[in-house]
Amino acid sequence: MVRYFYALIFALSLNADILVVATNPKLGVDRLSEDTIASLYLDKRHTINGCRVVLLNLSFDSSLRRVFEEQVLKKSRQELERYWLRAHFRGHRPPKVVESEEAAALYIKKIPYAIGYMQKDIAKKYDLKIVYKLEF
């Protein structure tokens, strides 16, 4: 009985969704910490390796965006709306919004200093550099 339980847990873990933050390999970054990613996405940091980066957000209705906001940025949708409303009056802009994970991957593939999040299989499909992973 216990053996079947562990087999079930293992099978479920294989099907776990994996959100990754990906970059173009030309950016020259091997890994980004969750704190660094949050600093970039909350407009507190703008460069990596001396390059000003372009950040990509998925569309507002994306479930992956909600996971990213809550698990990586540690903010609710309402907190982020208030954050960017205040930041707007100081001249700051939120990350660029793309319609899909595929669009994000294509943008990152083309622009060496772009960073975005997506599911792991899409990042692999486009040969992007995975710099952060989150299983959920």
Secondary structure, DSSP 8 states (H G I E B T S, - for coil): -HHHHHHHHHHHHHT--EEEEEE-GGG--S---HHHHHHHHTTS--EETTEE-EEEEE-TT-HHHHHIIIIIS---HHHHHHHHHHHHTTT----EEESSHHHHHHHHHH-TTEEEEEEHHHHHHTT-EEEEEEE-
